[in-house]
Amino acid sequence: TTIQQRIIPLLQENKNILFQSETGMGKTFAYLLPLLDKISTSTPHVQLIILAPTYELASQIKSQIQLLTDIKTALFIGGVPIKRQIETLKEKPLIIVGGPARILELLFLKKLKVTHVKAIVVDETDRLLSPELRDDTTKLLEHLPRDVQVVGCSATITPQTEKIIKKSLTALSCSD
């Protein structure tokens, strides 16, 4: 699609990017195709985090990943017993998809390590930076490695969303 032609080369160059495209135009594959190529199956650590605001979207993204690759992927979303998700982490997924609150909770419990994360996708950026989810999303971004690639995408991006994501990127590039 047009969006994939524009976005894939930029992501292959490790650029941080915030892009907008209507629903159904191929946003998910636009970021998945280049980011999946960067995952090293010889490194048994989480290398890609994809944030989604709802269980439905997170589940869809995980299904799309499974269409493209057999790289171990885990779904982490609230409303599911955390014990089961901690067990899933023992299986060494390389990609995790889920909500910022649950991923942050696993990080704070020291069950999830993010030192090898190469990229994070903030899918539906406008919703993940809405007042209800903003704190968890930005806190998670602050805990990632300094050189992590940040990808934001949404069907709608407000000037406020753009401002917050740029501020997060600035904070990220200054963190340890």
C-alpha positions in Angstrom: 0.0 0.0 0.0 1.0 3.6 -0.3 1.6 4.0 3.5 3.8 0.9 3.5 5.9 2.3 0.6 6.4 5.5 2.6 7.0 4.0 6.0 9.0 0.8 5.5 12.1 2.5 4.2 12.1 5.0 7.0 11.9 2.2 9.6 14.6 0.2 7.9 16.8 3.3 8.5 16.0 3.1 12.2 14.1 6.4 12.2 11.7 7.3 15.0 8.4 8.0 13.3 4.8 9.1 14.0 2.5 8.4 11.1 -1.2 8.6 10.3 -3.2 6.5 8.0 -6.9 5.5 7.8 -8.1 2.3 9.2 -7.6 -0.6 6.8 -4.8 1.0 4.8 -2.0 -1.4 6.0 -0.5 0.4 9.1 0.2 -2.8 11.0 2.2 -4.4 8.2 3.9 -1.0 7.5 5.6 -1.3 10.9 5.7 -5.1 11.3 7.5 -6.0 8.1 10.7 -3.9 8.8 10.7 -4.4 12.6 10.4 -8.2 12.4 13.5 -8.2 10.2 15.5 -6.6 13.1 14.7 -9.4 15.6 17.6 -11.7 16.3 16.3 -15.2 17.2 19.7 -16.0 18.7 19.0 -13.5 21.5 16.5 -14.9 24.0 15.2 -11.6 25.2 12.2 -9.3 24.4 13.3 -7.1 21.4 10.0 -5.6 20.2 7.1 -4.2 22.3 3.9 -3.3 20.6 1.4 -1.3 22.7 -2.3 -1.3 21.9 -5.1 0.4 23.8 -7.6 -2.6 23.7 -7.5 -6.4 24.0 -9.1 -6.7 20.6 -6.4 -4.6 18.8 -3.6 -6.3 20.7 -5.0 -9.7 19.8 -5.3 -8.7 16.1 -1.7 -7.5 16.0 -0.5 -10.8 17.5 -2.5 -12.7 14.9 -0.9 -10.6 12.1 2.6 -11.3 13.6 1.8 -15.1 13.5 0.8 -14.8 9.8 4.3 -13.4 9.0 6.6 -15.3 11.3 7.0 -18.0 13.9 8.9 -15.8 16.3 7.7 -16.4 19.8 5.1 -13.6 20.6 3.2 -13.1 23.8 0.1 -11.1 24.6 0.0 -9.1 27.8 -3.3 -7.4 28.7 -5.2 -6.6 31.8 -8.1 -8.7 32.9 -6.1 -11.9 32.5 -4.4 -13.5 35.6 -0.9 -12.1 35.8 0.5 -15.4 37.1 -0.3 -17.0 33.7 1.5 -14.1 31.9 4.5 -14.4 34.2 4.7 -18.1 33.2 4.5 -17.0 29.5 7.6 -14.8 30.1 9.5 -17.9 31.1 9.0 -19.2 27.5 11.3 -16.3 26.4 9.1 -14.4 23.9 11.0 -12.0 21.6 7.9 -9.9 20.9 5.3 -8.7 23.4 2.0 -7.1 22.5 -0.3 -5.6 25.0 -1.5 -2.7 27.1 0.9 -0.3 28.8 -0.4 -0.9 32.3 0.1 -4.6 32.3 3.5 -4.4 30.6 4.6 -1.7 33.1 3.3 -3.9 36.0 5.4 -6.9 34.7 8.4 -4.5 34.5 7.9 -3.2 38.0 7.6 -6.8 39.3 11.0 -7.4 37.7 9.4 -10.3 35.6 10.0 -8.4 32.3 13.4 -7.1 31.3 13.5 -4.4 28.5 17.3 -3.9 28.2 17.3 -5.7 24.8 14.3 -3.9 23.3 15.2 -2.5 19.9 11.8 -0.9 19.0 8.5 0.0 20.5 5.3 0.6 18.6 2.6 2.8 20.1 -0.3 1.7 17.9 -3.4 4.0 18.1 -1.0 6.6 19.6 -3.8 9.1 20.2 -5.7 6.6 22.4 -2.5 5.5 24.3 -1.7 9.1 25.0 -5.2 10.0 26.1 -5.5 11.1 29.7 -6.5 7.6 30.9 -3.5 5.8 29.4 -0.9 8.6 29.0 0.9 8.1 32.4 1.4 4.4 31.9 2.5 4.8 28.2 5.0 7.6 29.0 6.4 5.8 32.1 7.0 2.7 30.0 8.8 4.7 27.3 11.0 6.1 30.0 12.2 2.6 31.1 13.3 1.6 27.6 16.9 1.6 26.4 18.2 5.0 25.2 18.6 4.0 21.6 15.2 2.3 21.2 13.3 3.0 17.9 9.9 4.5 18.6 7.1 4.1 16.1 3.7 5.7 16.6 0.7 5.3 14.3 -2.9 6.1 14.4 -5.9 6.8 12.1 -6.0 10.3 13.8 -3.2 12.3 15.3 -4.0 15.5 17.1 -1.5 18.3 17.6 -1.6 17.4 21.3 -0.7 13.7 20.6 2.2 14.9 18.4 3.4 17.2 21.2 3.3 14.4 23.8 5.1 11.9 21.6 7.8 14.4 20.7 8.3 15.2 24.4 8.5 11.5 25.2 11.1 11.0 22.5 13.1 13.9 23.9 13.0 12.4 27.4 13.9 9.1 26.0 17.0 10.4 24.2 18.2 12.0 27.4 17.6 9.0 29.7 20.1 6.5 30.8 
